[in-house]
Amino acid sequence: MPREFKTVGLWGRLGERAVAEPALQVLKHLNKRGVRVFASSEANGGDAFSEANRVAERDLVPAVDLMVAVGGDGTLLHAARHVAARDVPLLGINRGRLGFLTDISPESMLQAIDAILGGDYLEERRAMLAAKLGAQQDSQPLLAVNDIVLQKGETGHMLDFTTVVDGVYVNTHRGDGLIVATPTGSTAYALSCGGPIIQPNVNALVMVPICPHTLSDRPLVLPATSSVRVSLERDTHGPAHVVCDGEALAKLAGGESVTISLATQTVTLLHPRDYNYYELLRSKLNWGRANRERPTVR
């Protein structure tokens, strides 16, 4: 049975013109349809969003049945960590660059919203990662939809990591860092480091070294059930930053470790009925486009 959406939240940088314009269109359209719209009182936008119910950001997710993220993939990823615990689905309207996750254009957003309100949509659950620092196994994990990255904080120095998967030693990596990504994140930072593209419904993780000192240190595809423990060697110069979906949330000192595995939470994405993952890849990665108009080299 399709879900019924009576309350909708707006998530994004509402003070930016590129985001505010489509967000206001969505607000007015939903109000005409009798749907209550909520927005964070901490987001900019001022009087332009006076028709929305303004609540504190911590109260936004509990108030809505559906969250509409307006912006780039980073906006949706930030929203995802908030909505996952309450199983509030996400709809992404693209005002960024690539838009692998925010896959609806402003030109088609009102039509897509009407279809979703009418129950005509595709619902897709995406896996999330959870990271726990070695000394904080009982604390709340750090969550990510795309990836958890361990990277250096200072330029000019490499880091040394040791990886253990399900209790079995794998490798000691020397380089700029290490990525553990979900299939969703396989088209993000991991892809730029030479990792494979993994279809979102494949039960796998990928571990990708960043600029490895040893050229044979290659990306490794792991079962989704894997527990990956990454330790920073004691004699490594400086700490490693633990970055979740692009946000640095912790630091790892020499001799410390972090354990990364699938989170118990998932995030639900809504798509138009004609959503096609391979078409998305072709569009965003420019597959199949012959470049016949080459510039003349003199």
VOPAGU-2260 file (C-alpha; in pm, 1 decimal, decimal comma):
REM VOPAGU-2260
SITE   aa  ch    i         X         Y         Z
SITE  MET   A    0       0,0       0,0       0,0
SITE  PRO   A    1     134,8     346,5     -88,6
SITE  ARG   A    2     196,4     579,1     201,5
SITE  GLU   A    3     -29,3     876,2     264,7
SITE  PHE   A    4     152,1    1207,8     296,6
SITE  LYS   A    5     -39,8    1474,8     486,2
SITE  THR   A    6     259,8    1670,7     613,3
SITE  VAL   A    7     575,0    1754,8     416,5
SITE  GLY   A    8     903,6    1905,2     533,2
SITE  LEU   A    9    1135,8    2127,1     328,4
SITE  TRP   A   10    1507,5    2068,8     380,6
SITE  GLY   A   11    1782,7    2279,1     227,1
SITE  ARG   A   12    1959,4    2611,3     226,9
SITE  LEU   A   13    1643,4    2812,4     192,3
SITE  GLY   A   14    1831,5    3141,2     201,5
SITE  GLU   A   15    2005,8    3066,7    -129,3
SITE  ARG   A   16    1820,0    3184,7    -436,9
SITE  ALA   A   17    1880,2    2866,5    -637,0
SITE  VAL   A   18    1720,0    2664,6    -356,3
SITE  ALA   A   19    1459,0    2915,1    -240,1
SITE  GLU   A   20    1288,6    2953,5    -579,6
SITE  PRO   A   21    1193,5    2586,6    -631,1
SITE  ALA   A   22    1128,9    2541,1    -257,3
SITE  LEU   A   23     875,8    2826,8    -265,3
SITE  GLN   A   24     706,4    2671,7    -567,6
SITE  VAL   A   25     677,0    2344,3    -379,0
SITE  LEU   A   26     543,3    2524,6     -70,9
SITE  LYS   A   27     271,4    2709,4    -260,8
SITE  HIS   A   28     176,6    2400,2    -462,8
SITE  LEU   A   29     141,5    2183,6    -152,6
SITE  ASN   A   30     -57,4    2450,0      31,3
SITE  LYS   A   31    -304,1    2460,2    -257,8
SITE  ARG   A   32    -342,1    2085,6    -224,5
SITE  GLY   A   33    -415,7    2113,5     146,0
SITE  VAL   A   34     -87,9    1957,5     256,9
SITE  ARG   A   35      74,7    2108,1     567,8
SITE  VAL   A   36     432,3    2216,6     500,3
SITE  PHE   A   37     703,2    2250,9     764,4
SITE  ALA   A   38    1047,0    2413,5     747,7
SITE  SER   A   39    1324,6    2463,9     999,1
SITE  SER   A   40    1312,3    2792,3    1188,3
SITE  GLU   A   41    1693,1    2784,3    1183,8
SITE  ALA   A   42    1707,2    2787,1     803,7
SITE  ASN   A   43    1737,1    3122,5     632,4
SITE  GLY   A   44    1463,1    3241,6     403,8
SITE  GLY   A   45    1284,0    3490,8     625,1
SITE  ASP   A   46     935,5    3608,9     533,2
SITE  ALA   A   47     943,7    3426,0     200,0
SITE  PHE   A   48     852,2    3103,3     382,2
SITE  SER   A   49     592,4    3256,2     613,9
SITE  GLU   A   50     330,6    3018,5     470,7
SITE  ALA   A   51     526,7    2722,4     610,6
SITE  ASN   A   52     504,1    2603,8     969,3
SITE  ARG   A   53     843,8    2694,5    1116,7
SITE  VAL   A   54     979,4    2458,9    1382,4
SITE  ALA   A   55    1320,7    2390,0    1533,6
SITE  GLU   A   56    1532,4    2159,1    1317,6
SITE  ARG   A   57    1522,8    1885,3    1582,4
SITE  ASP   A   58    1140,4    1895,2    1565,7
SITE  LEU   A   59    1114,9    1898,0    1186,8
SITE  VAL   A   60    1145,2    1524,7    1119,4
SITE  PRO   A   61     891,0    1416,5    1386,9
SITE  ALA   A   62     638,6    1660,5    1236,2
SITE  VAL   A   63     633,4    1527,5     878,8
SITE  ASP   A   64     539,2    1221,6     674,2
SITE  LEU   A   65     769,5    1312,5     384,3
SITE  MET   A   66    1087,2    1520,5     357,0
SITE  VAL   A   67    1167,2    1709,8      36,5
SITE  ALA   A   68    1538,0    1793,7       9,5
SITE  VAL   A   69    1609,5    2081,7    -227,8
SITE  GLY   A   70    1973,8    2119,3    -326,2
SITE  GLY   A   71    2258,3    1889,3    -416,5
SITE  ASP   A   72    2336,6    1537,6    -302,9
SITE  GLY   A   73    2509,8    1679,0       4,8
SITE  THR   A   74    2180,3    1833,5     116,1
SITE  LEU   A   75    2000,2    1502,0      80,9
SITE  LEU   A   76    2276,0    1312,9     262,2
SITE  HIS   A   77    2256,7    1555,6     553,5
SITE  ALA   A   78    1880,5    1512,1     568,2
SITE  ALA   A   79    1912,5    1133,9     544,9
SITE  ARG   A   80    2098,0    1105,8     874,3
SITE  HIS   A   81    1810,7    1287,2    1044,5
SITE  VAL   A   82    1516,0    1104,5     886,6
SITE  ALA   A   83    1653,3     748,9     899,0
SITE  ALA   A   84    1572,2     687,6    1265,6
SITE  ARG   A   85    1203,9     771,8    1207,7
SITE  ASP   A   86    1170,4     608,3     863,9
SITE  VAL   A   87    1057,4     931,8     698,5
SITE  PRO   A   88    1106,6     896,1     320,6
SITE  LEU   A   89    1310,1    1145,8     121,4
SITE  LEU   A   90    1243,4    1308,5    -214,0
SITE  GLY   A   91    1535,3    1491,8    -376,9
SITE  ILE   A   92    1501,7    1795,9    -603,8
SITE  ASN   A   93    1829,3    1870,5    -776,3
SITE  ARG   A   94    1981,1    2216,5    -748,9
SITE  GLY   A   95    2338,2    2089,9    -731,3
SITE  ARG   A   96    2572,7    1956,0    -995,0
SITE  LEU   A   97    2559,8    1581,5   -1060,8
SITE  GLY   A   98    2253,1    1483,0    -862,9
SITE  PHE   A   99    2285,3    1105,4    -827,9
SITE  LEU   A  100    2047,1    1114,0    -530,9
SITE  THR   A  101    1852,0    1434,8    -591,6
SITE  ASP   A  102    1727,1    1299,9    -922,0
SITE  ILE   A  103    1419,6    1518,5    -985,4
SITE  SER   A  104    1463,8    1837,9   -1186,7
SITE  PRO   A  105    1285,0    2162,3   -1092,1
SITE  GLU   A  106    1105,0    2145,5   -1427,2
SITE  SER   A  107     934,3    1817,2   -1339,4
SITE  MET   A  108     913,7    1848,6    -959,6
SITE  LEU   A  109     548,0    1955,7    -928,3
SITE  GLN   A  110     434,7    1675,4   -1157,2
SITE  ALA   A  111     646,9    1429,6    -957,1
SITE  ILE   A  112     506,4    1556,9    -627,1
SITE  ASP   A  113     150,0    1520,6    -751,3
SITE  ALA   A  114     220,5    1163,2    -859,4
SITE  ILE   A  115     375,1    1081,2    -521,7
SITE  LEU   A  116      84,4    1233,5    -330,9
SITE  GLY   A  117    -140,9    1016,0    -546,2
SITE  GLY   A  118      53,7     703,0    -450,5
SITE  ASP   A  119     226,2     662,0    -788,2
SITE  TYR   A  120     596,2     629,0    -705,0
SITE  LEU   A  121     884,9     390,4    -651,7
SITE  GLU   A  122    1014,0     337,4    -298,0
SITE  GLU   A  123    1375,9     235,6    -253,9
SITE  ARG   A  124    1559,2     153,8      67,2
SITE  ARG   A  125    1928,8     238,0      74,6
SITE  ALA   A  126    2176,6      89,5     322,4
SITE  MET   A  127    2362,9     308,9     570,6
SITE  LEU   A  128    2698,3     271,3     744,7
SITE  ALA   A  129    2767,5     302,1    1116,4
SITE  ALA   A  130    3109,0     384,4    1262,5
SITE  LYS   A  131    3209,2     337,4    1624,5
SITE  LEU   A  132    3538,8     459,3    1763,9
SITE  GLY   A  133    3739,2     197,4    1948,9
SITE  ALA   A  134    3690,6     344,6    2294,7
SITE  GLN   A  135    3325,7     435,5    2239,6
SITE  GLN   A  136    3160,0     108,2    2137,9
SITE  ASP   A  137    2857,1     177,2    2358,4
SITE  SER   A  138    2799,0     530,2    2229,4
SITE  GLN   A  139    2575,8     637,2    1943,1
SITE  PRO   A  140    2740,4     544,0    1610,4
SITE  LEU   A  141    2830,3     792,8    1340,7
SITE  LEU   A  142    2601,9     736,2    1040,2
SITE  ALA   A  143    2655,6     775,5     667,0
SITE  VAL   A  144    2463,8     694,0     349,5
SITE  ASN   A  145    2750,1     727,1     100,9
SITE  ASP   A  146    3075,0     660,6     279,2
SITE  ILE   A  147    3291,6     683,6     585,1
SITE  VAL   A  148    3634,7     820,4     501,2
SITE  LEU   A  149    3951,8     822,2     706,7
SITE  GLN   A  150    4175,1    1092,5     571,3
SITE  LYS   A  151    4475,9    1298,2     668,0
SITE  GLY   A  152    4435,9    1641,1     816,6
SITE  GLU   A  153    4777,7    1774,9     714,3
SITE  THR   A  154    4926,3    1798,7     368,0
SITE  GLY   A  155    5262,5    1649,9     286,7
SITE  HIS   A  156    5228,7    1344,4     511,4
SITE  MET   A  157    5089,0     998,5     444,8
SITE  LEU   A  158    4891,7     785,6     687,1
SITE  ASP   A  159    4933,0     417,3     773,2
SITE  PHE   A  160    4615,0     216,2     833,6
SITE  THR   A  161    4570,0    -149,0     920,3
SITE  THR   A  162    4244,4    -313,9     809,3
SITE  VAL   A  163    4084,7    -618,9     966,8
SITE  VAL   A  164    3763,9    -763,7     817,4
SITE  ASP   A  165    3555,5    -994,6    1036,9
SITE  GLY   A  166    3855,6   -1051,1    1261,6
SITE  VAL   A  167    4093,7   -1139,3     975,9
SITE  TYR   A  168    4389,2    -914,2     890,8
SITE  VAL   A  169    4364,9    -777,4     535,9
SITE  ASN   A  170    4636,7    -519,8     472,4
SITE  THR   A  171    4838,5    -226,6     598,5
SITE  HIS   A  172    4768,0      71,3     374,6
SITE  ARG   A  173    4999,2     366,0     330,5
SITE  GLY   A  174    4861,5     671,6     154,6
SITE  ASP   A  175    4624,2     964,5     191,2
SITE  GLY   A  176    4340,8     769,6     349,5
SITE  LEU   A  177    4079,1     499,7     314,7
SITE  ILE   A  178    3712,8     490,5     208,6
SITE  VAL   A  179    3446,7     242,3     313,1
SITE  ALA   A  180    3139,3     297,8      96,3
SITE  THR   A  181    2791,8     158,2      44,6
SITE  PRO   A  182    2663,8      79,9    -306,3
SITE  THR   A  183    2501,8     425,6    -295,8
SITE  GLY   A  184    2842,5     579,1    -221,6
SITE  SER   A  185    3018,2     379,1    -492,2
SITE  THR   A  186    2942,7     662,3    -737,2
SITE  ALA   A  187    3083,3     928,6    -503,0
SITE  TYR   A  188    3436,2     969,7    -360,4
SITE  ALA   A  189    3509,5     598,0    -406,2
SITE  LEU   A  190    3450,3     625,9    -782,0
SITE  SER   A  191    3700,5     911,0    -816,2
SITE  CYS   A  192    3958,8     689,9    -642,1
SITE  GLY   A  193    3913,5     408,2    -892,7
SITE  GLY   A  194    3644,2     208,7    -713,1
SITE  PRO   A  195    3372,7      10,7    -894,3
SITE  ILE   A  196    3012,8     117,3    -950,2
SITE  ILE   A  197    2786,3    -108,8    -744,2
SITE  GLN   A  198    2415,4    -121,0    -816,6
SITE  PRO   A  199    2223,3       6,3    -510,8
SITE  ASN   A  200    2036,7    -320,8    -446,6
SITE  VAL   A  201    2355,3    -530,2    -432,4
SITE  ASN   A  202    2444,7    -643,9     -79,7
SITE  ALA   A  203    2805,0    -530,2     -73,9
SITE  LEU   A  204    3046,8    -274,0      63,3
SITE  VAL   A  205    3357,9    -139,9    -105,0
SITE  MET   A  206    3687,9     -46,9      61,2
SITE  VAL   A  207    3897,2     192,4    -145,0
SITE  PRO   A  208    4243,4     333,3     -62,9
SITE  ILE   A  209    4302,3     702,0    -138,0
SITE  CYS   A  210    4623,5     766,0    -333,3
SITE  PRO   A  211    4794,4     448,4    -206,3
SITE  HIS   A  212    5173,8     444,8    -187,1
SITE  THR   A  213    5170,5      86,9    -317,4
SITE  LEU   A  214    5010,1      77,0    -662,0
SITE  SER   A  215    4886,0    -279,4    -610,4
SITE  ASP   A  216    4668,9    -165,0    -316,4
SITE  ARG   A  217    4339,5    -181,8    -502,1
SITE  PRO   A  218    3967,6    -140,7    -415,9
SITE  LEU   A  219    3813,8    -442,5    -246,6
SITE  VAL   A  220    3446,7    -544,7    -264,1
SITE  LEU   A  221    3323,3    -699,1      61,3
SITE  PRO   A  222    3003,0    -872,9     174,8
SITE  ALA   A  223    2750,9    -629,2     317,9
SITE  THR   A  224    2761,4    -819,0     647,4
SITE  SER   A  225    3130,9    -739,6     696,6
SITE  SER   A  226    3266,7    -563,8    1003,4
SITE  VAL   A  227    3566,9    -353,7     903,3
SITE  ARG   A  228    3807,0    -241,7    1175,6
SITE  VAL   A  229    4051,8      25,4    1065,2
SITE  SER   A  230    4341,7     115,7    1295,5
SITE  LEU   A  231    4575,1     409,8    1258,4
SITE  GLU   A  232    4935,1     304,6    1318,3
SITE  ARG   A  233    5094,0     456,5    1629,4
SITE  ASP   A  234    5390,4     614,1    1449,9
SITE  THR   A  235    5174,4     784,6    1185,9
SITE  HIS   A  236    5226,5    1160,1    1160,2
SITE  GLY   A  237    4916,9    1335,1    1295,5
SITE  PRO   A  238    4558,0    1217,5    1345,3
SITE  ALA   A  239    4311,7    1093,5    1085,4
SITE  HIS   A  240    3977,8    1265,5    1036,0
SITE  VAL   A  241    3668,3    1045,2    1037,7
SITE  VAL   A  242    3446,7    1195,9     766,9
SITE  CYS   A  243    3086,4    1079,5     724,6
SITE  ASP   A  244    2922,5    1183,6     397,4
SITE  GLY   A  245    3161,5    1476,6     366,7
SITE  GLU   A  246    3132,1    1598,4     726,7
SITE  ALA   A  247    3428,9    1555,9     962,9
SITE  LEU   A  248    3269,3    1419,8    1279,7
SITE  ALA   A  249    3563,7    1275,0    1476,2
SITE  LYS   A  250    3940,9    1227,6    1487,1
SITE  LEU   A  251    4147,4     912,4    1517,1
SITE  ALA   A  252    4481,6     934,6    1696,2
SITE  GLY   A  253    4773,4     697,6    1643,1
SITE  GLY   A  254    4695,6     357,7    1793,1
SITE  GLU   A  255    4318,8     413,4    1783,3
SITE  SER   A  256    4069,7     228,7    1566,4
SITE  VAL   A  257    3722,3     264,4    1423,7
SITE  THR   A  258    3481,8     -18,7    1340,7
SITE  ILE   A  259    3258,6      26,1    1035,3
SITE  SER   A  260    2961,0    -192,0     947,6
SITE  LEU   A  261    2607,1    -167,0     815,1
SITE  ALA   A  262    2378,8      43,8    1031,5
SITE  THR   A  263    2052,3     -90,9    1163,2
SITE  GLN   A  264    1884,5     211,9    1003,0
SITE  THR   A  265    1815,9     250,4     633,4
SITE  VAL   A  266    1704,0     555,6     438,0
SITE  THR   A  267    1402,0     544,2     207,5
SITE  LEU   A  268    1420,0     735,4    -120,8
SITE  LEU   A  269    1115,5     806,5    -335,4
SITE  HIS   A  270    1143,2     822,8    -714,1
SITE  PRO   A  271     904,2     888,1   -1002,6
SITE  ARG   A  272     757,7     571,7   -1153,2
SITE  ASP   A  273     984,2     601,2   -1461,3
SITE  TYR   A  274    1306,4     614,8   -1254,8
SITE  ASN   A  275    1583,2     411,8   -1420,4
SITE  TYR   A  276    1922,2     368,6   -1249,2
SITE  TYR   A  277    2110,5     291,2   -1570,0
SITE  GLU   A  278    1960,7     592,1   -1742,0
SITE  LEU   A  279    2077,3     798,7   -1446,0
SITE  LEU   A  280    2431,5     665,1   -1485,1
SITE  ARG   A  281    2431,8     734,6   -1858,5
SITE  SER   A  282    2312,2    1089,0   -1798,9
SITE  LYS   A  283    2546,6    1179,8   -1512,2
SITE  LEU   A  284    2857,9    1003,1   -1644,4
SITE  ASN   A  285    2804,1    1092,7   -2011,5
SITE  TRP   A  286    2808,8     731,4   -2125,8
SITE  GLY   A  287    2754,1     657,7   -2492,0
SITE  ARG   A  288    2808,2    1012,0   -2614,1
SITE  ALA   A  289    3055,1    1013,2   -2899,4
SITE  ASN   A  290    3269,5    1325,3   -2891,0
SITE  ARG   A  291    3293,8    1393,2   -3262,8
SITE  GLU   A  292    3343,6    1768,4   -3231,5
SITE  ARG   A  293    3705,4    1774,3   -3124,3
SITE  PRO   A  294    3893,3    2103,0   -3099,2
SITE  THR   A  295    4161,5    2162,3   -3357,2
SITE  VAL   A  296    4510,1    2124,6   -3210,8
SITE  ARG   A  297    4763,9    2359,1   -3363,5
